[in-house]
Amino acid sequence: MTKEQSNITFEEAMEKLEKIVGRLEDGEVPLEESINLYKEGMELSKWCHDKLKTAEEQLTLIMKDDALKPFSIEEEE
């Protein structure tokens, strides 16, 4: 991710990712720009996944401290 992108929230990253996917699905973007959008989308996707994984780990620790059962999030394939 670029320095500018590293300062965005999870919600902003998801919104940006949705816009990128929409542009790529339209098929109106030139090849070179499509490649750049795809790369940016993959970086955003990884960043969002890492954020979710961190949140899940934090919740597991909180629940462990309270002696509660941790929940699991089913990942889409």
NORFEN-V704906 format. One record per residue. N is the residue number from 0. RES is the residue in one small letter. PHI is phi in whole degrees, 0 to 359 (999 if undefined). Layout:
# NORFEN-V704906
n=N res=RES phi=PHI
n=N res=RES phi=PHI
This chain:
# NORFEN-V704906
n=0 res=m phi=999
n=1 res=t phi=284
n=2 res=k phi=302
n=3 res=e phi=297
n=4 res=q phi=289
n=5 res=s phi=290
n=6 res=n phi=262
n=7 res=i phi=267
n=8 res=t phi=277
n=9 res=f phi=302
n=10 res=e phi=296
n=11 res=e phi=294
n=12 res=a phi=296
n=13 res=m phi=295
n=14 res=e phi=296
n=15 res=k phi=296
n=16 res=l phi=298
n=17 res=e phi=298
n=18 res=k phi=294
n=19 res=i phi=297
n=20 res=v phi=300
n=21 res=g phi=300
n=22 res=r phi=296
n=23 res=l phi=292
n=24 res=e phi=292
n=25 res=d phi=298
n=26 res=g phi=75
n=27 res=e phi=262
n=28 res=v phi=266
n=29 res=p phi=300
n=30 res=l phi=307
n=31 res=e phi=300
n=32 res=e phi=293
n=33 res=s phi=299
n=34 res=i phi=297
n=35 res=n phi=295
n=36 res=l phi=296
n=37 res=y phi=299
n=38 res=k phi=300
n=39 res=e phi=297
n=40 res=g phi=297
n=41 res=m phi=294
n=42 res=e phi=295
n=43 res=l phi=296
n=44 res=s phi=299
n=45 res=k phi=296
n=46 res=w phi=299
n=47 res=c phi=296
n=48 res=h phi=299
n=49 res=d phi=297
n=50 res=k phi=298
n=51 res=l phi=295
n=52 res=k phi=297
n=53 res=t phi=297
n=54 res=a phi=298
n=55 res=e phi=297
n=56 res=e phi=295
n=57 res=q phi=296
n=58 res=l phi=295
n=59 res=t phi=298
n=60 res=l phi=296
n=61 res=i phi=299
n=62 res=m phi=292
n=63 res=k phi=295
n=64 res=d phi=297
n=65 res=d phi=267
n=66 res=a phi=58
n=67 res=l phi=257
n=68 res=k phi=284
n=69 res=p phi=287
n=70 res=f phi=265
n=71 res=s phi=240
n=72 res=i phi=254
n=73 res=e phi=281
n=74 res=e phi=275
n=75 res=e phi=282
n=76 res=e phi=250
